[in-house]
């Protein structure tokens, strides 16, 4: 059942549930969530008791499956870890980063900013900058993000962060 769930095979998951006794583990929902198979996640939630781990929401966020993240948030209690917002920022998923920031308390936006900067995701960097710049110790994280972007060859991101830091100091 774990493998069927991981591949989004809902009919097979149902058949196995009805005709076999082996069941599944929390990996079934974790993998289905990571791969974006919302129908499988919903069915497992409604029909099985194994549940999932925090990996389900973390991986769904990293893989830009916002519908799955929302479902898990609304129907499950496991939540996520800082890996959720980190993974979304690392892969440039602005909408997921914004949603996690607004609805979940896990995660550190400074770490997410550095991940987005290092991978050249300017829209995510711009959005996270507005949050990090208001934090008491935000400036050092912004400088580090600019340095990481520069080292990774993301000059536009590095220049953006450097300009914002200079502009902020002049205010």
C-alpha positions, -999 to +999 in steps of 0.1 A: +000+000+000+029+024+007+042+020-029+007+024-044+002+056-024+036+069-034+026+065-071-008+080-066-026+048-074-058+055-054-078+026-068-050+002-059-047+017-024-085+011-020-083-024-033-054-033-010-073-018+019-103-040+012-086-072+002-053-074+021-044-072+057-008-059+055-020-023+057+006+005+054+028+028+075+030+065+079+052+065+048+021+060+026+007+095+034+042+110+037+051+099+001+016+107-013+019+142+001+054+147-012+043+137-047+012+159-046-014+132-046-041+150-027-068+124-034-046+097-019-038+118+011-075+126+017-085+089+013-057+077+037-068+104+062-104+093+061-099+055+059-066+046+077-052+053+111-015+053+105-014+090+098+018+107+087+048+125+100+060+161+097+078+150+066+044+150+047+039+188+050+077+195+047+080+176+014+047+189+000+059+224+006+093+218-009+076+203-040+051+231-044+019+211-035+001+239-017-032+221-019-017+192+000-001+216+025-034+233+031-052+199+036-026+187+061-028+220+080-066+218+082-070+181+089-039+167+105-020+176+137+015+166+128+024+200+113+058+206+098+093+217+108+115+246+096+123+223+066+089+233+051+096+270+046+132+263+040+125+238+012+099+261-004+123+290-004+152+268-016+131+259-047+117+293-053+081+286-044+069+321-033+032+313-029+041+283-006+066+305+014+039+332+019+013+307+029+035+289+054+046+323+069+010+333+074-004+300+087+024+281+104+048+291+132+076+267+123+106+280+105+130+308+104+126+334+077+163+344+078+173+308+069+147+308+042+161+341+029+196+327+027+183+296+009+164+316-017+193+340-022+219+312-026+196+297-053+189+329-071+151+332-064+147+369-066+109+371-060+112+350-029+142+371-017+123+403-023+093+391-002+114+376+026+136+407+027+106+428+038+101+405+068+137+400+077+146+437+075+122+444+103+138+419+127+162+431+153+192+411+140+180+410+104+209+430+089+236+403+095+213+377+079+207+399+049+245+405+044+251+368+046+223+361+021+239+387-003+273+370+001+258+335-005+240+348-037+273+364-049+293+332-043+267+312-062+268+336-091+234+352-086+246+387-091+212+403-095+201+389-061+233+400-045+231+435-058+194+437-048+202+428-012+233+451-011+212+480-024+184+474+001+209+472+030+225+505+019+191+522+014+181+510+049+212+524+065+206+558+049+171+561+063 
